[in-house]
Amino acid sequence: MAAVADLCTRTFPGRGPEWERRFALNLETWLAGHARENAFRAAAVPPGSAEYVRLRRDASTVLPNCDLIELTEGAEIPDALYYRGAYQEVVAATADIMCWANDVHSLPGELAAGDPINFVVVLAEERRLDWPAAVRCVCDRIADRVAERTAAERRLDADLAELELPDDLRRAVRRGVANQGSWAAGMERWDRTDTIRHAAPKFTDETGRAGYAENLL
């Protein structure tokens, strides 16, 4: 909480009221998402697939970080564009792609920990799939989501034109969306090639079972 408070202290000054409201909402959504995830961990049961998709998206840091990406381009997206379907789909798809790709890479650690918050685990349970089939199913979902994000980017161009936003803001929005895509691609590469955090569980609990979620709970 101290870290979040420090982030807010250094981020909010100079921001517009529309951006401030959105960022505060996305921080609240993120914290509530973690609480909901931990409820499933405590019960040791996975959520259903439809609930999982929204839960995982909310509990990731992607939504507030997409707000911060706006600031890297020196522009704030007006609510009139932010809450349209195209931009919302771009952000949601960015989050889903990052979360689900991470779920594939982190699966061994989460299986060792008995952690049900993983899309592969959810689909294996719900559809009675073996692990290879469940992984393939998640990978297919990721590919579909990439295509949906690309289509949303095309619709976003139409929204930018319809709203008659200034040219410099349009360029900033497009750069921000591209930055989201680069972030997602970079995280997948990091998960796949550069990090050791999925190589083995960090520690064991008091019973000797490997895991990390237990200490969070």
C-alpha positions in Angstrom: 0.0 0.0 0.0 2.9 2.4 0.7 4.2 1.7 -2.8 0.8 2.5 -4.4 0.5 5.6 -2.3 3.9 6.7 -3.4 3.0 6.0 -7.1 -0.1 8.1 -6.7 1.7 11.0 -5.1 4.2 11.2 -8.0 1.6 10.5 -10.7 -1.6 12.5 -10.1 -0.2 16.1 -9.9 -0.7 17.8 -13.3 -3.1 15.2 -14.6 -6.6 16.1 -15.9 -9.7 15.1 -14.0 -10.9 12.5 -16.6 -7.5 10.7 -16.4 -7.4 10.9 -12.6 -10.8 9.3 -12.3 -9.9 6.5 -14.7 -6.6 5.8 -13.1 -8.1 5.7 -9.6 -10.8 3.3 -10.9 -8.3 1.0 -12.5 -6.2 0.9 -9.3 -9.3 0.0 -7.3 -10.2 -2.7 -9.9 -6.7 -4.1 -9.7 -6.8 -4.4 -5.9 -10.3 -5.9 -5.9 -9.2 -8.3 -8.5 -6.3 -9.6 -6.3 -8.8 -10.1 -3.4 -11.1 -12.1 -5.7 -8.1 -14.2 -7.0 -7.0 -15.0 -3.4 -10.5 -16.1 -2.5 -10.3 -18.8 -5.2 -6.8 -19.7 -4.0 -8.0 -20.0 -0.4 -10.8 -22.3 -1.6 -8.4 -24.2 -3.9 -10.9 -24.2 -6.8 -10.6 -22.5 -10.2 -13.2 -20.1 -11.4 -15.2 -20.8 -14.5 -13.6 -19.7 -17.8 -15.9 -16.7 -18.4 -15.3 -15.4 -14.9 -11.6 -16.1 -15.1 -11.1 -14.0 -18.2 -12.4 -10.9 -16.5 -10.9 -11.7 -13.1 -7.4 -12.2 -14.6 -7.6 -9.0 -16.6 -8.7 -7.0 -13.5 -6.1 -8.4 -11.2 -3.2 -7.8 -13.7 -1.5 -4.4 -13.6 -2.2 -4.0 -17.3 -5.2 -1.6 -17.0 -3.5 1.0 -14.8 -0.3 0.6 -16.7 -2.1 1.4 -20.0 -3.2 4.6 -18.4 0.5 5.4 -17.6 1.5 4.6 -21.1 -0.7 7.6 -22.2 1.6 9.8 -20.1 4.7 8.5 -21.8 3.3 10.1 -25.0 2.6 13.4 -23.3 -1.1 13.1 -24.0 -4.3 12.1 -22.1 -7.0 10.3 -24.0 -10.4 12.0 -23.6 -13.3 10.0 -22.1 -15.2 10.4 -25.4 -12.5 8.1 -27.0 -11.4 6.1 -24.0 -14.9 4.6 -23.3 -15.7 3.8 -26.9 -15.7 0.1 -27.8 -12.6 0.2 -30.0 -10.2 1.6 -27.4 -11.7 -0.5 -24.6 -11.2 -3.6 -26.8 -7.6 -2.7 -27.5 -6.8 -2.4 -23.8 -8.8 -5.5 -22.8 -7.1 -7.5 -25.6 -3.7 -6.3 -24.5 -4.4 -7.5 -21.0 -5.7 -10.8 -22.1 -2.8 -11.5 -24.4 -0.3 -10.7 -21.7 -2.1 -12.6 -19.0 -2.8 -15.8 -21.0 0.7 -15.9 -22.5 2.1 -15.6 -18.9 -0.2 -18.4 -17.8 1.3 -20.7 -20.4 4.8 -19.9 -19.3 4.1 -20.0 -15.6 2.0 -23.2 -15.6 4.7 -25.6 -14.1 5.2 -23.3 -11.1 1.4 -22.9 -10.5 0.8 -26.6 -10.8 3.6 -27.2 -8.2 2.0 -24.6 -6.0 -1.5 -25.8 -6.4 -2.5 -22.4 -7.6 -5.8 -22.5 -9.6 -5.4 -19.0 -11.1 -4.1 -20.0 -14.5 -6.1 -20.2 -17.7 -4.7 -23.6 -18.6 -5.8 -25.0 -15.2 -9.3 -23.4 -15.7 -9.8 -24.9 -19.1 -8.4 -28.3 -18.1 -10.9 -28.5 -15.2 -13.9 -27.1 -17.1 -13.5 -29.1 -20.3 -11.8 -32.2 -18.9 -8.7 -31.7 -21.0 -5.2 -33.1 -20.5 -2.4 -30.6 -20.0 -1.2 -30.5 -23.6 -4.7 -30.0 -25.0 -5.4 -27.3 -22.4 -2.2 -25.5 -23.3 -3.1 -25.7 -27.0 -6.5 -24.3 -26.2 -5.1 -21.3 -24.4 -2.6 -20.7 -27.3 -5.5 -20.8 -29.8 -7.3 -18.2 -27.6 -4.2 -16.0 -27.6 -4.0 -16.1 -31.4 -7.7 -15.2 -31.7 -7.2 -12.3 -29.2 -4.3 -11.0 -31.3 -6.6 -10.9 -34.3 -9.3 -9.2 -32.4 -6.9 -6.6 -31.1 -5.8 -5.8 -34.7 -9.4 -5.4 -35.8 -10.0 -3.1 -32.8 -7.0 -0.9 -33.9 -8.7 -0.5 -37.3 -11.9 0.6 -35.7 -10.0 3.0 -33.4 -8.8 4.9 -36.5 -12.4 5.4 -37.5 -13.2 6.7 -34.0 -10.3 9.1 -34.1 -11.6 10.5 -37.4 -15.2 10.8 -36.3 -14.3 12.6 -33.0 -12.2 15.1 -35.0 -9.5 15.0 -32.4 -6.3 17.2 -33.0 -3.7 15.6 -35.2 -1.1 15.6 -32.4 -3.5 13.7 -30.1 -4.3 11.2 -32.8 -0.6 10.5 -33.3 -0.1 10.2 -29.5 -3.0 7.7 -29.2 -1.6 5.6 -32.1 1.8 5.6 -30.5 0.4 4.6 -27.1 -1.5 1.7 -28.7 1.6 0.6 -30.5 3.5 0.8 -27.2 0.9 -1.5 -25.6 1.6 -4.0 -28.3 5.3 -3.7 -27.9 5.0 -4.2 -24.1 2.9 -7.4 -24.7 5.4 -8.8 -27.2 8.3 -7.9 -24.9 6.8 -9.5 -21.9 6.1 -12.8 -23.8 9.7 -12.8 -25.0 10.9 -12.2 -21.4 8.7 -15.0 -20.1 10.0 -17.3 -22.7 13.7 -16.5 -22.8 15.0 -14.1 -20.2 13.5 -14.8 -16.8 14.3 -17.6 -14.4 11.2 -17.0 -12.3 9.3 -19.9 -13.9 12.1 -22.3 -13.6 11.3 -23.5 -10.1 9.1 -22.5 -7.2 10.5 -19.8 -5.0 10.1 -21.7 -1.7 8.1 -24.4 0.1 5.4 -23.9 2.7 5.4 -25.4 6.2 4.3 -28.8 4.9 7.1 -28.9 2.3 4.8 -28.2 -0.7 6.3 -25.9 -3.3 4.4 -22.7 -3.7 4.2 -19.0 -3.4 0.4 -18.2 -3.1 0.3 -19.7 0.5 2.4 -16.9 1.9 0.3 -14.3 0.1 -2.8 -15.7 1.8 
